Amino acid sequence: MSDSSDIPLSRAGHARAILILGLPLIASHVAQFAISLTDALMLGWYDVNALAAQVLGGTMWFVLFLFGSGFAFAVMPMVAQANETGDGVQVRRVTRMGIWVSLMFAGLAVPLLLLSEVWLGAMGQDPLIVTLASAYLDVAAWGLLPALGVMVLKSYLAALERTRVVMWVTLAAVVVNVGINYSLIFGNWGAPELGITGAAIASVAVQVVSLIGLAGYARWVTPEYELFVRLWRPDWEAFGDVFRLGWPIGLTNLAEVGLFAASSVMMGWIGPIALAAHGVALQISGLMFMVHIGLSNAATVRAGQAMGRRDGARLRRGAGMAIALSMIVAVVTVILFVTVPAPLIGVFLDPLEPAREEVLAIGVGLLAAAALFQVMDAAQAMALGLLRGLQDTRGPMVIAMISYWIIGAPASYLMGFTFGLGGVGIWLGLALGLGVAGALLMARFVSRARAL
């Protein structure tokens, strides 16, 4: 339930409210990420070249997915604020048009993914990796349509604090993904051995099942909003509201994930082994980052509720607790990356893989570099979530573009190639970009929160 009391919450009260909302969101994000994680894990046991190709193709898919997810993220604070003020009509309007905008974006993005062999080849990647990655994207591209629909429904349900079933649906999707991967990647249970194409088929199937499950739950648990009644009817005013709030979020997401995509391209210039190690390190650091994303979503909802009440004091107290919880997770992550990197990376590799030791050696160095940016990466995620709750998206977009592309990407190239540090240098550039973004975004939130 939304906390609408005028009685100020204690620190413990804020922590409890954030965790009740945030833990299912964390679990759902971890489970969502586990779909990609299990693809990488099982392809790593199948073939290192297939793993490298999935890293390259999957990264490009994820770039467009996060860009399109900006419209879904816009739905979250708008629904939270409308629900807090009892405006059920507005809840329905922005959610429906969030679905419209997201699917329109997917309609533009899918053809781009289907042409991946052309533009991946132009990036100077290994020809074998390009062929495998394009085969993956020929199938995985179609999963973008249901995946963006899932994101809108997750944002809608999170804003209404209906997060537990989101978690269970996503966990079920992971189980389905593992089963289909086991069957189609390796050719088990009488199925054909499809390798990387089998992983793509599994991902699309899982996205479709997740969309059906969440749509059914949303219709059942919130019938008063009549979410899918006359879904075909346009509402151009609400469409414009979602688009105006969502496109800066999408570009902010694109700036960050694009930086990581650029790092994947740079690692591909070094070679398939480096790219495979980079992919494993990204999966591990990305898994931990999902905790911050879940807490950030909870912070968005809480900030949106505070905006609906115009309660600046409660906004600041809740934000402080959300940031503290995220910092605790960041410190634990640093300890793991520094103390046990090799066992974490080794899980992704067949013990008999000839390139295992090379991948391990590179991956350990990359996780050491990743440990450097955990705190600032957590800070930028939390600041973005809080600013979205205040419906402040354009300033953060500019900060993200400067931090990631004027500072981070050139630094990655200079340290990786000009200064000869290789993969570790590329990741140090990532750390610099994330650090600048974290500091600037947090300063912006503090300024806005004081003014409310």
Secondary structure, DSSP 8 states (H G I E B T S, - for coil): -----SS---HHHHHHHHHHHHHHHHHHHHHHHHHHHHHHHHHHHH-HHHHHHHHHHHHHHHHHHHHHHHHHHHHHHHHHHHHHTT-HHHHHHHHHHHHHHHHHHHHHHHHHHHTHHHHHHTTT--HHHHHHHHHHHHHHGGGHHHHHHHHHHHHHHHHTT--HHHHHHHHHHHHHHHHHHHHHHHT-TT----THHHHHHHHHHHHHHHHHHHHHHHHHH-GGG-TTTTTTS--HHHHHHHHHHHHHHHHHHHHHHHHHHHHHHHHHHH-HHHHHHHHHHHHHHHHHHHHHHHHHHHHHHHHHHHHHHT-HHHHHHHHHHHHHHHHHHHHHHHHHHHHSHHHHHHTTS-TT-TTHHHHHHHHHHHHHHHHHTHHHHHHHHHHHHHHHHTT--HHHHHHHHIIIIIIIHHHHHIIIIIS--HHHHHHHHHHHHHHHHHHHHHHHHHHHHHH-
